């Protein structure tokens, strides 16, 4: 009985490991980030909010409707 449990445990572990996959990132590593900044609770768009990447390589501000776009 122990031998059967051991075999099924190894089989389960092998299936679990082989079924995992990693989602790749585009080769260039570049893209565009877009979004809208709103206040908490009432979801009113916030204009002129500073948005930056980490580490800081790009900084943008939201427009009158709270929208922003960070290219590349």
Predicted model as a PDB file, atoms N, CA, C, CB and O in Angstrom, pLDDT in the B-factor column:
MODEL        1                                                                  
ATOM      1  N   UNK A   1       0.819  -1.193   0.000  1.00 76.00           N  
ATOM      2  CA  UNK A   1       0.000   0.000   0.000  1.00 76.00           C  
ATOM      3  C   UNK A   1       0.868   1.264   0.000  1.00 76.00           C  
ATOM      4  CB  UNK A   1      -0.935  -0.006   1.207  1.00 76.00           C  
ATOM      5  O   UNK A   1       0.582   2.222  -0.718  1.00 76.00           O  
ATOM      6  N   UNK A   2       1.922   1.255   0.806  1.00 77.00           N  
ATOM      7  CA  UNK A   2       2.816   2.408   0.855  1.00 77.00           C  
ATOM      8  C   UNK A   2       3.489   2.657  -0.487  1.00 77.00           C  
ATOM      9  CB  UNK A   2       3.869   2.209   1.931  1.00 77.00           C  
ATOM     10  O   UNK A   2       3.725   3.802  -0.874  1.00 77.00           O  
ATOM     11  N   UNK A   3       3.795   1.570  -1.191  1.00 83.00           N  
ATOM     12  CA  UNK A   3       4.445   1.678  -2.499  1.00 83.00           C  
ATOM     13  C   UNK A   3       3.515   2.363  -3.511  1.00 83.00           C  
ATOM     14  CB  UNK A   3       4.859   0.276  -3.013  1.00 83.00           C  
ATOM     15  O   UNK A   3       3.972   3.172  -4.318  1.00 83.00           O  
ATOM     16  N   UNK A   4       2.240   2.049  -3.472  1.00 83.00           N  
ATOM     17  CA  UNK A   4       1.261   2.663  -4.382  1.00 83.00           C  
ATOM     18  C   UNK A   4       1.115   4.155  -4.076  1.00 83.00           C  
ATOM     19  CB  UNK A   4      -0.117   1.952  -4.264  1.00 83.00           C  
ATOM     20  O   UNK A   4       1.074   4.976  -4.992  1.00 83.00           O  
ATOM     21  N   UNK A   5       1.038   4.499  -2.808  1.00 84.00           N  
ATOM     22  CA  UNK A   5       0.926   5.910  -2.408  1.00 84.00           C  
ATOM     23  C   UNK A   5       2.167   6.671  -2.844  1.00 84.00           C  
ATOM     24  CB  UNK A   5       0.727   6.039  -0.875  1.00 84.00           C  
ATOM     25  O   UNK A   5       2.069   7.806  -3.311  1.00 84.00           O  
ATOM     26  N   UNK A   6       3.325   6.058  -2.696  1.00 82.00           N  
ATOM     27  CA  UNK A   6       4.571   6.693  -3.092  1.00 82.00           C  
ATOM     28  C   UNK A   6       4.604   6.950  -4.602  1.00 82.00           C  
ATOM     29  CB  UNK A   6       5.760   5.825  -2.675  1.00 82.00           C  
ATOM     30  O   UNK A   6       5.009   8.028  -5.039  1.00 82.00           O  
ATOM     31  N   UNK A   7       4.179   5.965  -5.399  1.00 80.00           N  
ATOM     32  CA  UNK A   7       4.165   6.115  -6.855  1.00 80.00           C  
ATOM     33  C   UNK A   7       3.196   7.220  -7.281  1.00 80.00           C  
ATOM     34  CB  UNK A   7       3.781   4.785  -7.529  1.00 80.00           C  
ATOM     35  O   UNK A   7       3.534   8.049  -8.126  1.00 80.00           O  
ATOM     36  N   UNK A   8       1.994   7.235  -6.698  1.00 81.00           N  
ATOM     37  CA  UNK A   8       1.019   8.266  -7.046  1.00 81.00           C  
ATOM     38  C   UNK A   8       1.462   9.654  -6.588  1.00 81.00           C  
ATOM     39  CB  UNK A   8      -0.332   7.932  -6.437  1.00 81.00           C  
ATOM     40  O   UNK A   8       1.166  10.650  -7.247  1.00 81.00           O  
ATOM     41  N   UNK A   9       2.166   9.719  -5.472  1.00 85.00           N  
ATOM     42  CA  UNK A   9       2.693  11.006  -5.004  1.00 85.00           C  
ATOM     43  C   UNK A   9       3.708  11.558  -5.993  1.00 85.00           C  
ATOM     44  CB  UNK A   9       3.336  10.858  -3.613  1.00 85.00           C  
ATOM     45  O   UNK A   9       3.681  12.746  -6.317  1.00 85.00           O  
ATOM     46  N   UNK A  10       4.612  10.693  -6.477  1.00 85.00           N  
ATOM     47  CA  UNK A  10       5.603  11.126  -7.466  1.00 85.00           C  
ATOM     48  C   UNK A  10       4.940  11.533  -8.775  1.00 85.00           C  
ATOM     49  CB  UNK A  10       6.620  10.015  -7.723  1.00 85.00           C  
ATOM     50  O   UNK A  10       5.346  12.508  -9.406  1.00 85.00           O  
ATOM     51  N   UNK A  11       3.920  10.786  -9.179  1.00 84.00           N  
ATOM     52  CA  UNK A  11       3.185  11.108 -10.400  1.00 84.00           C  
ATOM     53  C   UNK A  11       2.480  12.457 -10.264  1.00 84.00           C  
ATOM     54  CB  UNK A  11       2.163  10.002 -10.721  1.00 84.00           C  
ATOM     55  O   UNK A  11       2.525  13.277 -11.181  1.00 84.00           O  
ATOM     56  N   UNK A  12       1.834  12.686  -9.128  1.00 82.00           N  
ATOM     57  CA  UNK A  12       1.164  13.958  -8.874  1.00 82.00           C  
ATOM     58  C   UNK A  12       2.165  15.114  -8.881  1.00 82.00           C  
ATOM     59  CB  UNK A  12       0.420  13.911  -7.532  1.00 82.00           C  
ATOM     60  O   UNK A  12       1.896  16.163  -9.467  1.00 82.00           O  
ATOM     61  N   UNK A  13       3.293  14.932  -8.246  1.00 82.00           N  
ATOM     62  CA  UNK A  13       4.325  15.964  -8.206  1.00 82.00           C  
ATOM     63  C   UNK A  13       4.861  16.256  -9.606  1.00 82.00           C  
ATOM     64  CB  UNK A  13       5.470  15.538  -7.278  1.00 82.00           C  
ATOM     65  O   UNK A  13       5.072  17.419  -9.953  1.00 82.00           O  
ATOM     66  N   UNK A  14       5.081  15.230 -10.407  1.00 79.00           N  
ATOM     67  CA  UNK A  14       5.577  15.426 -11.770  1.00 79.00           C  
ATOM     68  C   UNK A  14       4.566  16.183 -12.620  1.00 79.00           C  
ATOM     69  CB  UNK A  14       5.901  14.080 -12.419  1.00 79.00           C  
ATOM     70  O   UNK A  14       4.947  17.085 -13.366  1.00 79.00           O  
ATOM     71  N   UNK A  15       3.298  15.839 -12.525  1.00 80.00           N  
ATOM     72  CA  UNK A  15       2.253  16.544 -13.278  1.00 80.00           C  
ATOM     73  C   UNK A  15       2.161  17.992 -12.827  1.00 80.00           C  
ATOM     74  CB  UNK A  15       0.888  15.847 -13.106  1.00 80.00           C  
ATOM     75  O   UNK A  15       2.015  18.891 -13.655  1.00 80.00           O  
ATOM     76  N   UNK A  16       2.243  18.227 -11.536  1.00 75.00           N  
ATOM     77  CA  UNK A  16       2.179  19.585 -10.994  1.00 75.00           C  
ATOM     78  C   UNK A  16       3.328  20.446 -11.504  1.00 75.00           C  
ATOM     79  CB  UNK A  16       2.196  19.548  -9.468  1.00 75.00           C  
ATOM     80  O   UNK A  16       3.109  21.587 -11.910  1.00 75.00           O  
ATOM     81  N   UNK A  17       4.538  19.922 -11.491  1.00 75.00           N  
ATOM     82  CA  UNK A  17       5.709  20.672 -11.939  1.00 75.00           C  
ATOM     83  C   UNK A  17       5.674  20.911 -13.443  1.00 75.00           C  
ATOM     84  CB  UNK A  17       6.987  19.933 -11.559  1.00 75.00           C  
ATOM     85  O   UNK A  17       5.998  22.008 -13.897  1.00 75.00           O  
ATOM     86  N   UNK A  18       5.294  19.924 -14.209  1.00 78.00           N  
ATOM     87  CA  UNK A  18       5.288  20.052 -15.661  1.00 78.00           C  
ATOM     88  C   UNK A  18       4.149  20.920 -16.184  1.00 78.00           C  
ATOM     89  CB  UNK A  18       5.205  18.693 -16.284  1.00 78.00           C  
ATOM     90  O   UNK A  18       4.230  21.431 -17.302  1.00 78.00           O  
ATOM     91  N   UNK A  19       3.092  21.096 -15.398  1.00 77.00           N  
ATOM     92  CA  UNK A  19       1.961  21.905 -15.851  1.00 77.00           C  
ATOM     93  C   UNK A  19       2.164  23.393 -15.583  1.00 77.00           C  
ATOM     94  CB  UNK A  19       0.690  21.436 -15.177  1.00 77.00           C  
ATOM     95  O   UNK A  19       1.382  24.211 -16.069  1.00 77.00           O  
ATOM     96  N   UNK A  20       3.175  23.759 -14.836  1.00 72.00           N  
ATOM     97  CA  UNK A  20       3.451  25.168 -14.551  1.00 72.00           C  
ATOM     98  C   UNK A  20       4.102  25.816 -15.774  1.00 72.00           C  
ATOM     99  CB  UNK A  20       4.369  25.313 -13.298  1.00 72.00           C  
ATOM    100  O   UNK A  20       4.910  25.200 -16.469  1.00 72.00           O  
ATOM    101  N   UNK A  21       3.732  27.064 -16.016  1.00 72.00           N  
ATOM    102  CA  UNK A  21       4.353  27.791 -17.116  1.00 72.00           C  
ATOM    103  C   UNK A  21       4.533  29.242 -16.699  1.00 72.00           C  
ATOM    104  CB  UNK A  21       3.502  27.685 -18.416  1.00 72.00           C  
ATOM    105  O   UNK A  21       3.851  29.736 -15.802  1.00 72.00           O  
ATOM    106  N   UNK A  22       5.452  29.907 -17.357  1.00 71.00           N  
ATOM    107  CA  UNK A  22       5.750  31.295 -17.047  1.00 71.00           C  
ATOM    108  C   UNK A  22       5.380  32.149 -18.246  1.00 71.00           C  
ATOM    109  CB  UNK A  22       7.243  31.480 -16.671  1.00 71.00           C  
ATOM    110  O   UNK A  22       5.731  31.835 -19.383  1.00 71.00           O  
ATOM    111  N   UNK A  23       4.661  33.243 -17.975  1.00 68.00           N  
ATOM    112  CA  UNK A  23       4.280  34.143 -19.052  1.00 68.00           C  
ATOM    113  C   UNK A  23       5.456  35.056 -19.362  1.00 68.00           C  
ATOM    114  CB  UNK A  23       3.018  34.966 -18.676  1.00 68.00           C  
ATOM    115  O   UNK A  23       5.956  35.762 -18.486  1.00 68.00           O  
ATOM    116  N   UNK A  24       5.886  35.036 -20.598  1.00 67.00           N  
ATOM    117  CA  UNK A  24       7.047  35.823 -21.000  1.00 67.00           C  
ATOM    118  C   UNK A  24       6.714  37.282 -21.238  1.00 67.00           C  
ATOM    119  CB  UNK A  24       7.654  35.244 -22.240  1.00 67.00           C  
ATOM    120  O   UNK A  24       5.552  37.651 -21.406  1.00 67.00           O  
ATOM    121  N   UNK A  25       7.736  38.094 -21.249  1.00 62.00           N  
ATOM    122  CA  UNK A  25       7.617  39.520 -21.510  1.00 62.00           C  
ATOM    123  C   UNK A  25       8.165  39.776 -22.912  1.00 62.00           C  
ATOM    124  CB  UNK A  25       8.380  40.374 -20.427  1.00 62.00           C  
ATOM    125  O   UNK A  25       9.078  39.088 -23.369  1.00 62.00           O  
ATOM    126  N   UNK A  26       7.604  40.756 -23.574  1.00 60.00           N  
ATOM    127  CA  UNK A  26       8.054  41.120 -24.912  1.00 60.00           C  
ATOM    128  C   UNK A  26       9.567  41.367 -24.893  1.00 60.00           C  
ATOM    129  CB  UNK A  26       7.296  42.377 -25.426  1.00 60.00           C  
ATOM    130  O   UNK A  26      10.102  41.912 -23.928  1.00 60.00           O  
ATOM    131  N   UNK A  27      10.229  40.971 -25.943  1.00 66.00           N  
ATOM    132  CA  UNK A  27      11.685  41.085 -26.042  1.00 66.00           C  
ATOM    133  C   UNK A  27      12.187  42.502 -25.782  1.00 66.00           C  
ATOM    134  CB  UNK A  27      12.142  40.633 -27.409  1.00 66.00           C  
ATOM    135  O   UNK A  27      13.216  42.684 -25.131  1.00 66.00           O  
ATOM    136  N   UNK A  28      11.478  43.498 -26.280  1.00 66.00           N  
ATOM    137  CA  UNK A  28      11.945  44.873 -26.142  1.00 66.00           C  
ATOM    138  C   UNK A  28      11.784  45.390 -24.714  1.00 66.00           C  
ATOM    139  CB  UNK A  28      11.196  45.776 -27.105  1.00 66.00           C  
ATOM    140  O   UNK A  28      12.520  46.285 -24.301  1.00 66.00           O  
ATOM    141  N   UNK A  29      10.832  44.841 -23.952  1.00 69.00           N  
ATOM    142  CA  UNK A  29      10.607  45.292 -22.590  1.00 69.00           C  
ATOM    143  C   UNK A  29       9.941  46.653 -22.519  1.00 69.00           C  
ATOM    144  CB  UNK A  29      11.902  45.333 -21.852  1.00 69.00           C  
ATOM    145  O   UNK A  29       9.931  47.282 -21.461  1.00 69.00           O  
ATOM    146  N   UNK A  30       9.382  47.118 -23.634  1.00 78.00           N  
ATOM    147  CA  UNK A  30       8.737  48.415 -23.676  1.00 78.00           C  
ATOM    148  C   UNK A  30       7.242  48.246 -23.867  1.00 78.00           C  
ATOM    149  CB  UNK A  30       9.328  49.278 -24.789  1.00 78.00           C  
ATOM    150  O   UNK A  30       6.781  47.263 -24.446  1.00 78.00           O  
ATOM    151  N   UNK A  31       6.501  49.208 -23.377  1.00 83.00           N  
ATOM    152  CA  UNK A  31       5.056  49.205 -23.531  1.00 83.00           C  
ATOM    153  C   UNK A  31       4.509  50.555 -23.113  1.00 83.00           C  
ATOM    154  CB  UNK A  31       4.410  48.071 -22.707  1.00 83.00           C  
ATOM    155  O   UNK A  31       5.269  51.481 -22.827  1.00 83.00           O  
ATOM    156  N   UNK A  32       3.213  50.663 -23.077  1.00 88.00           N  
ATOM    157  CA  UNK A  32       2.559  51.905 -22.682  1.00 88.00           C  
ATOM    158  C   UNK A  32       1.649  51.629 -21.500  1.00 88.00           C  
ATOM    159  CB  UNK A  32       1.761  52.518 -23.860  1.00 88.00           C  
ATOM    160  O   UNK A  32       0.909  50.646 -21.499  1.00 88.00           O  
ATOM    161  N   UNK A  33       1.700  52.493 -20.493  1.00 91.00           N  
ATOM    162  CA  UNK A  33       0.833  52.389 -19.323  1.00 91.00           C  
ATOM    163  C   UNK A  33      -0.179  53.518 -19.400  1.00 91.00           C  
ATOM    164  CB  UNK A  33       1.651  52.449 -17.985  1.00 91.00           C  
ATOM    165  O   UNK A  33       0.195  54.685 -19.520  1.00 91.00           O  
ATOM    166  N   UNK A  34      -1.450  53.177 -19.331  1.00 94.00           N  
ATOM    167  CA  UNK A  34      -2.504  54.190 -19.316  1.00 94.00           C  
ATOM    168  C   UNK A  34      -3.417  53.935 -18.136  1.00 94.00           C  
ATOM    169  CB  UNK A  34      -3.307  54.186 -20.640  1.00 94.00           C  
ATOM    170  O   UNK A  34      -3.545  52.802 -17.672  1.00 94.00           O  
ATOM    171  N   UNK A  35      -4.049  54.987 -17.653  1.00 95.00           N  
ATOM    172  CA  UNK A  35      -4.963  54.825 -16.530  1.00 95.00           C  
ATOM    173  C   UNK A  35      -5.668  56.110 -16.187  1.00 95.00           C  
ATOM    174  CB  UNK A  35      -4.227  54.317 -15.326  1.00 95.00           C  
ATOM    175  O   UNK A  35      -5.481  57.139 -16.836  1.00 95.00           O  
ATOM    176  N   UNK A  36      -6.482  56.033 -15.156  1.00 95.00           N  
ATOM    177  CA  UNK A  36      -7.228  57.179 -14.659  1.00 95.00           C  
ATOM    178  C   UNK A  36      -7.072  57.212 -13.145  1.00 95.00           C  
ATOM    179  CB  UNK A  36      -8.737  57.109 -15.076  1.00 95.00           C  
ATOM    180  O   UNK A  36      -7.224  56.188 -12.479  1.00 95.00           O  
ATOM    181  N   UNK A  37      -6.770  58.386 -12.602  1.00 96.00           N  
ATOM    182  CA  UNK A  37      -6.640  58.558 -11.156  1.00 96.00           C  
ATOM    183  C   UNK A  37      -7.931  59.181 -10.643  1.00 96.00           C  
ATOM    184  CB  UNK A  37      -5.395  59.445 -10.788  1.00 96.00           C  
ATOM    185  O   UNK A  37      -8.359  60.228 -11.128  1.00 96.00           O  
ATOM    186  N   UNK A  38      -8.554  58.527  -9.653  1.00 96.00           N  
ATOM    187  CA  UNK A  38      -9.798  59.019  -9.062  1.00 96.00           C  
ATOM    188  C   UNK A  38      -9.645  59.065  -7.545  1.00 96.00           C  
ATOM    189  CB  UNK A  38     -11.005  58.121  -9.470  1.00 96.00           C  
ATOM    190  O   UNK A  38      -8.792  58.385  -6.975  1.00 96.00           O  
ATOM    191  N   UNK A  39     -10.482  59.875  -6.901  1.00 95.00           N  
ATOM    192  CA  UNK A  39     -10.443  59.957  -5.445  1.00 95.00           C  
ATOM    193  C   UNK A  39     -11.125  58.741  -4.840  1.00 95.00           C  
ATOM    194  CB  UNK A  39     -11.114  61.253  -4.950  1.00 95.00           C  
ATOM    195  O   UNK A  39     -12.047  58.175  -5.426  1.00 95.00           O  
ATOM    196  N   UNK A  40     -10.662  58.350  -3.670  1.00 93.00           N  
ATOM    197  CA  UNK A  40     -11.207  57.175  -3.000  1.00 93.00           C  
ATOM    198  C   UNK A  40     -12.604  57.479  -2.482  1.00 93.00           C  
ATOM    199  CB  UNK A  40     -10.287  56.724  -1.848  1.00 93.00           C  
ATOM    200  O   UNK A  40     -12.838  58.538  -1.900  1.00 93.00           O  
ATOM    201  N   UNK A  41     -13.510  56.573  -2.686  1.00 92.00           N  
ATOM    202  CA  UNK A  41     -14.860  56.725  -2.158  1.00 92.00           C  
ATOM    203  C   UNK A  41     -15.873  57.201  -3.172  1.00 92.00           C  
ATOM    204  CB  UNK A  41     -14.844  57.664  -1.025  1.00 92.00           C  
ATOM    205  O   UNK A  41     -16.875  56.525  -3.406  1.00 92.00           O  
ATOM    206  N   UNK A  42     -15.631  58.367  -3.787  1.00 93.00           N  
ATOM    207  CA  UNK A  42     -16.629  58.897  -4.717  1.00 93.00           C  
ATOM    208  C   UNK A  42     -16.187  58.841  -6.175  1.00 93.00           C  
ATOM    209  CB  UNK A  42     -16.955  60.316  -4.353  1.00 93.00           C  
ATOM    210  O   UNK A  42     -16.946  59.243  -7.057  1.00 93.00           O  
ATOM    211  N   UNK A  43     -14.972  58.351  -6.450  1.00 91.00           N  
ATOM    212  CA  UNK A  43     -14.470  58.141  -7.822  1.00 91.00           C  
ATOM    213  C   UNK A  43     -14.500  59.375  -8.700  1.00 91.00           C  
ATOM    214  CB  UNK A  43     -15.262  57.074  -8.483  1.00 91.00           C  
ATOM    215  O   UNK A  43     -14.784  59.277  -9.894  1.00 91.00           O  
ATOM    216  N   UNK A  44     -14.212  60.539  -8.128  1.00 95.00           N  
ATOM    217  CA  UNK A  44     -14.116  61.773  -8.900  1.00 95.00           C  
ATOM    218  C   UNK A  44     -12.720  61.840  -9.510  1.00 95.00           C  
ATOM    219  CB  UNK A  44     -14.408  63.033  -8.009  1.00 95.00           C  
ATOM    220  O   UNK A  44     -11.736  61.696  -8.785  1.00 95.00           O  
ATOM    221  N   UNK A  45     -12.603  62.056 -10.834  1.00 96.00           N  
ATOM    222  CA  UNK A  45     -11.282  62.144 -11.471  1.00 96.00           C  
ATOM    223  C   UNK A  45     -10.444  63.271 -10.868  1.00 96.00           C  
ATOM    224  CB  UNK A  45     -11.433  62.359 -12.984  1.00 96.00           C  
ATOM    225  O   UNK A  45     -10.959  64.352 -10.583  1.00 96.00           O  
ATOM    226  N   UNK A  46      -9.149  63.011 -10.678  1.00 95.00           N  
ATOM    227  CA  UNK A  46      -8.240  63.992 -10.077  1.00 95.00           C  
ATOM    228  C   UNK A  46      -7.284  64.543 -11.132  1.00 95.00           C  
ATOM    229  CB  UNK A  46      -7.444  63.357  -8.909  1.00 95.00           C  
ATOM    230  O   UNK A  46      -6.466  63.796 -11.669  1.00 95.00           O  
ATOM    231  N   UNK A  47      -7.373  65.828 -11.436  1.00 96.00           N  
ATOM    232  CA  UNK A  47      -6.456  66.434 -12.406  1.00 96.00           C  
ATOM    233  C   UNK A  47      -5.124  66.793 -11.765  1.00 96.00           C  
ATOM    234  CB  UNK A  47      -7.085  67.679 -13.024  1.00 96.00           C  
ATOM    235  O   UNK A  47      -5.042  66.977 -10.551  1.00 96.00           O  
ATOM    236  N   UNK A  48      -4.074  66.893 -12.589  1.00 96.00           N  
ATOM    237  CA  UNK A  48      -2.754  67.379 -12.185  1.00 96.00           C  
ATOM    238  C   UNK A  48      -2.103  66.542 -11.075  1.00 96.00           C  
ATOM    239  CB  UNK A  48      -2.868  68.806 -11.726  1.00 96.00           C  
ATOM    240  O   UNK A  48      -1.457  67.085 -10.179  1.00 96.00           O  
ATOM    241  N   UNK A  49      -2.277  65.220 -11.145  1.00 95.00           N  
ATOM    242  CA  UNK A  49      -1.624  64.300 -10.204  1.00 95.00           C  
ATOM    243  C   UNK A  49      -0.357  63.786 -10.871  1.00 95.00           C  
ATOM    244  CB  UNK A  49      -2.578  63.106  -9.793  1.00 95.00           C  
ATOM    245  O   UNK A  49      -0.377  63.399 -12.039  1.00 95.00           O  
ATOM    246  N   UNK A  50       0.749  63.784 -10.123  1.00 95.00           N  
ATOM    247  CA  UNK A  50       2.021  63.327 -10.677  1.00 95.00           C  
ATOM    248  C   UNK A  50       2.092  61.809 -10.622  1.00 95.00           C  
ATOM    249  CB  UNK A  50       3.211  63.951  -9.915  1.00 95.00           C  
ATOM    250  O   UNK A  50       1.865  61.204  -9.574  1.00 95.00           O  
ATOM    251  N   UNK A  51       2.408  61.199 -11.760  1.00 94.00           N  
ATOM    252  CA  UNK A  51       2.579  59.746 -11.887  1.00 94.00           C  
ATOM    253  C   UNK A  51       4.006  59.505 -12.355  1.00 94.00           C  
ATOM    254  CB  UNK A  51       1.526  59.110 -12.889  1.00 94.00           C  
ATOM    255  O   UNK A  51       4.459  60.135 -13.311  1.00 94.00           O  
ATOM    256  N   UNK A  52       4.723  58.593 -11.688  1.00 91.00           N  
ATOM    257  CA  UNK A  52       6.093  58.292 -12.110  1.00 91.00           C  
ATOM    258  C   UNK A  52       6.349  56.801 -12.006  1.00 91.00           C  
ATOM    259  CB  UNK A  52       7.118  59.072 -11.261  1.00 91.00           C  
ATOM    260  O   UNK A  52       5.651  56.084 -11.290  1.00 91.00           O  
ATOM    261  N   UNK A  53       7.361  56.345 -12.730  1.00 87.00           N  
ATOM    262  CA  UNK A  53       7.762  54.946 -12.683  1.00 87.00           C  
ATOM    263  C   UNK A  53       8.736  54.747 -11.530  1.00 87.00           C  
ATOM    264  CB  UNK A  53       8.397  54.502 -14.026  1.00 87.00           C  
ATOM    265  O   UNK A  53       9.246  55.712 -10.962  1.00 87.00           O  
ATOM    266  N   UNK A  54       8.988  53.494 -11.193  1.00 85.00           N  
ATOM    267  CA  UNK A  54       9.936  53.184 -10.136  1.00 85.00           C  
ATOM    268  C   UNK A  54      10.925  52.157 -10.670  1.00 85.00           C  
ATOM    269  CB  UNK A  54       9.212  52.660  -8.858  1.00 85.00           C  
ATOM    270  O   UNK A  54      10.512  51.037 -10.969  1.00 85.00           O  
ATOM    271  N   UNK A  55      12.193  52.474 -10.803  1.00 84.00           N  
ATOM    272  CA  UNK A  55      12.842  53.742 -10.472  1.00 84.00           C  
ATOM    273  C   UNK A  55      12.376  54.844 -11.427  1.00 84.00           C  
ATOM    274  CB  UNK A  55      14.382  53.595 -10.530  1.00 84.00           C  
ATOM    275  O   UNK A  55      11.901  54.583 -12.533  1.00 84.00           O  
ATOM    276  N   UNK A  56      12.529  56.072 -10.962  1.00 85.00           N  
ATOM    277  CA  UNK A  56      12.002  57.211 -11.715  1.00 85.00           C  
ATOM    278  C   UNK A  56      12.774  57.400 -13.014  1.00 85.00           C  
ATOM    279  CB  UNK A  56      12.065  58.494 -10.868  1.00 85.00           C  
ATOM    280  O   UNK A  56      13.908  57.880 -13.025  1.00 85.00           O  
ATOM    281  N   UNK A  57      12.126  57.009 -14.108  1.00 85.00           N  
ATOM    282  CA  UNK A  57      12.700  57.220 -15.425  1.00 85.00           C  
ATOM    283  C   UNK A  57      11.746  58.023 -16.296  1.00 85.00           C  
ATOM    284  CB  UNK A  57      13.032  55.882 -16.088  1.00 85.00           C  
ATOM    285  O   UNK A  57      12.123  58.511 -17.362  1.00 85.00           O  
ATOM    286  N   UNK A  58      10.497  58.157 -15.831  1.00 89.00           N  
ATOM    287  CA  UNK A  58       9.503  58.900 -16.578  1.00 89.00           C  
ATOM    288  C   UNK A  58       8.463  59.440 -15.594  1.00 89.00           C  
ATOM    289  CB  UNK A  58       8.841  58.008 -17.671  1.00 89.00           C  
ATOM    290  O   UNK A  58       8.015  58.716 -14.705  1.00 89.00           O  
ATOM    291  N   UNK A  59       8.083  60.695 -15.749  1.00 92.00           N  
ATOM    292  CA  UNK A  59       7.065  61.323 -14.909  1.00 92.00           C  
ATOM    293  C   UNK A  59       6.072  62.043 -15.801  1.00 92.00           C  
ATOM    294  CB  UNK A  59       7.703  62.306 -13.884  1.00 92.00           C  
ATOM    295  O   UNK A  59       6.458  62.774 -16.714  1.00 92.00           O  
ATOM    296  N   UNK A  60       4.783  61.833 -15.532  1.00 95.00           N  
ATOM    297  CA  UNK A  60       3.717  62.514 -16.264  1.00 95.00           C  
ATOM    298  C   UNK A  60       2.692  63.027 -15.254  1.00 95.00           C  
ATOM    299  CB  UNK A  60       3.046  61.558 -17.312  1.00 95.00           C  
ATOM    300  O   UNK A  60       2.703  62.631 -14.089  1.00 95.00           O  
ATOM    301  N   UNK A  61       1.809  63.911 -15.712  1.00 96.00           N  
ATOM    302  CA  UNK A  61       0.731  64.435 -14.881  1.00 96.00           C  
ATOM    303  C   UNK A  61      -0.606  64.088 -15.522  1.00 96.00           C  
ATOM    304  CB  UNK A  61       0.868  65.971 -14.688  1.00 96.00           C  
ATOM    305  O   UNK A  61      -0.712  64.005 -16.746  1.00 96.00           O  
ATOM    306  N   UNK A  62      -1.622  63.886 -14.692  1.00 96.00           N  
ATOM    307  CA  UNK A  62      -2.952  63.583 -15.220  1.00 96.00           C  
ATOM    308  C   UNK A  62      -3.565  64.828 -15.850  1.00 96.00           C  
ATOM    309  CB  UNK A  62      -3.870  63.038 -14.105  1.00 96.00           C  
ATOM    310  O   UNK A  62      -3.260  65.956 -15.463  1.00 96.00           O  
ATOM    311  N   UNK A  63      -4.441  64.596 -16.836  1.00 95.00           N  
ATOM    312  CA  UNK A  63      -5.140  65.712 -17.479  1.00 95.00           C  
ATOM    313  C   UNK A  63      -6.364  66.100 -16.642  1.00 95.00           C  
ATOM    314  CB  UNK A  63      -5.566  65.337 -18.935  1.00 95.00           C  
ATOM    315  O   UNK A  63      -6.514  65.637 -15.511  1.00 95.00           O  
ATOM    316  N   UNK A  64      -7.236  66.947 -17.195  1.00 95.00           N  
ATOM    317  CA  UNK A  64      -8.407  67.431 -16.468  1.00 95.00           C  
ATOM    318  C   UNK A  64      -9.367  66.307 -16.095  1.00 95.00           C  
ATOM    319  CB  UNK A  64      -9.134  68.465 -17.295  1.00 95.00           C  
ATOM    320  O   UNK A  64     -10.108  66.429 -15.119  1.00 95.00           O  
ATOM    321  N   UNK A  65      -9.364  65.214 -16.858  1.00 95.00           N  
ATOM    322  CA  UNK A  65     -10.263  64.082 -16.594  1.00 95.00           C  
ATOM    323  C   UNK A  65      -9.579  62.998 -15.759  1.00 95.00           C  
ATOM    324  CB  UNK A  65     -10.760  63.483 -17.914  1.00 95.00           C  
ATOM    325  O   UNK A  65     -10.148  61.925 -15.564  1.00 95.00           O  
ATOM    326  N   UNK A  66      -8.367  63.262 -15.263  1.00 95.00           N  
ATOM    327  CA  UNK A  66      -7.654  62.293 -14.434  1.00 95.00           C  
ATOM    328  C   UNK A  66      -6.920  61.224 -15.221  1.00 95.00           C  
ATOM    329  CB  UNK A  66      -8.606  61.639 -13.508  1.00 95.00           C  
ATOM    330  O   UNK A  66      -6.387  60.284 -14.630  1.00 95.00           O  
ATOM    331  N   UNK A  67      -6.880  61.345 -16.535  1.00 96.00           N  
ATOM    332  CA  UNK A  67      -6.227  60.337 -17.382  1.00 96.00           C  
ATOM    333  C   UNK A  67      -4.741  60.606 -17.535  1.00 96.00           C  
ATOM    334  CB  UNK A  67      -6.883  60.295 -18.757  1.00 96.00           C  
ATOM    335  O   UNK A  67      -4.302  61.756 -17.528  1.00 96.00           O  
ATOM    336  N   UNK A  68      -3.968  59.527 -17.674  1.00 96.00           N  
ATOM    337  CA  UNK A  68      -2.534  59.664 -17.928  1.00 96.00           C  
ATOM    338  C   UNK A  68      -2.068  58.562 -18.858  1.00 96.00           C  
ATOM    339  CB  UNK A  68      -1.734  59.629 -16.612  1.00 96.00           C  
ATOM    340  O   UNK A  68      -2.703  57.512 -18.964  1.00 96.00           O  
ATOM    341  N   UNK A  69      -0.942  58.812 -19.537  1.00 95.00           N  
ATOM    342  CA  UNK A  69      -0.300  57.823 -20.396  1.00 95.00           C  
ATOM    343  C   UNK A  69       1.203  57.951 -20.218  1.00 95.00           C  
ATOM    344  CB  UNK A  69      -0.709  58.012 -21.895  1.00 95.00           C  
ATOM    345  O   UNK A  69       1.767  59.039 -20.329  1.00 95.00           O  
ATOM    346  N   UNK A  70       1.847  56.808 -19.936  1.00 92.00           N  
ATOM    347  CA  UNK A  70       3.314  56.759 -19.859  1.00 92.00           C  
ATOM    348  C   UNK A  70       3.775  55.920 -21.039  1.00 92.00           C  
ATOM    349  CB  UNK A  70       3.826  56.155 -18.473  1.00 92.00           C  
ATOM    350  O   UNK A  70       3.574  54.706 -21.042  1.00 92.00           O  
ATOM    351  N   UNK A  71       4.390  56.542 -22.045  1.00 88.00           N  
ATOM    352  CA  UNK A  71       4.851  55.786 -23.219  1.00 88.00           C  
ATOM    353  C   UNK A  71       6.183  55.103 -22.955  1.00 88.00           C  
ATOM    354  CB  UNK A  71       4.974  56.707 -24.433  1.00 88.00           C  
ATOM    355  O   UNK A  71       6.937  55.522 -22.077  1.00 88.00           O  
ATOM    356  N   UNK A  72       6.474  54.055 -23.714  1.00 80.00           N  
ATOM    357  CA  UNK A  72       7.746  53.326 -23.663  1.00 80.00           C  
ATOM    358  C   UNK A  72       8.092  52.864 -22.265  1.00 80.00           C  
ATOM    359  CB  UNK A  72       8.861  54.188 -24.194  1.00 80.00           C  
ATOM    360  O   UNK A  72       9.132  52.237 -22.062  1.00 80.00           O  
TER     361      UNK A  72                                                      
ENDMDL                                                                          
END                                                                             
